[in-house]
Amino acid sequence: MNALYYVPMKCFSPAKINLTLRVLGLREDGFHSLDSVVVPLGLGDDLFLERAEATSLVVEGEGVALEAMPGDPERNLALRALRLLEREVGHTLPTAMVIHKRIPLGGGLGGGSSNAATVLRGVNTLWELGVSQARLCALGAELGSDVAQFVLDGTVRMQGRGEQVTRMSMAGAPPLWIVLANGGGHCPTPQVYRAFDAQVGEESLTTRGKVCDTLHLSLRKGDPECVAEAVCNDLETPCFELFPEVARTAEALRAAGCTGVTLCGSGATVFGLVSSREEGERALAHPALSGCWRACTQTLPDGVMAAHGPLTPIVMVRIHVGQP
Ligand code: C5P
């Protein structure tokens, strides 16, 4: 008997860096108002999604420790994203999911959030659900403040709690070379935000809303020196004070020749810019960074779709030819 079947759909789930992260104030719901320019990276996880009899999740690591993964798979953001979509459409979507992880866990690179957004987009395509991008963003925001930016794909201005996302036009913008380093520390996000609140008085909070508009122009030109000048992260000072080892990793990146060095999200990974792959590789080999997890990658200014193509499930017909 001939049967229709779907081969697994391979989706790229990128890491991100916040080139700017301004914290504008504390909201009534306990979250902070943000204004941030976020760029996806060429470093990322691969997700394989396949229609199946029952839902399953396998996570494998390539050069990353997986101990921090939640023991209960239902707490994994990827599976929670699938459950949200099932709730949205009102029926089960049995899907076999394999996540091949290259993004370090809990390092401020948005790996879990990216996986969740990739499941939302990928499963929407795989099961031909037709859920709109705006609705996927809203569902993503239910999972975490960082998810909506990945649903949008590409360079994004992120505001509000993180759920207000706007694509920044990057047509033709050349990628930038980025070096990432993580000395192994863990910086719990709520603790870093609390330390920020303790440092910044109410008055100065209201005057901090300046976004680096020049950054957009510099990004379009692909000019690493101008981008490096605009890079900023309001969580850097509290994080460095709480976790001096993260400050030391930032110093190591500077010693290795990187510019525009700052924190990724709320840490503990730090990033810096270099002007070429060769410079990036020299930085990775610098003795100051020995002992750190480190990677050299590029930004994907126009997003994953531009770099890797659209998410398309391949439908194949299996033709049973019987025994020879
Ligand atoms: O939304 P998410 O689960 O990623 O947030 C983790 C924590 O980060 C929150 O519990 C909160 O302490 C802090 N946070 C915040 N303001 C934001 C985003 C996150 O205070 N806009």
Residues whose N, C-alpha, C, O or C-beta is under 5 A from the ligand:
A	BS01	C5P	G30 F31 H32 L34 L143 G144 S145 D146 G160 R161 G162 T189 P190 Y193
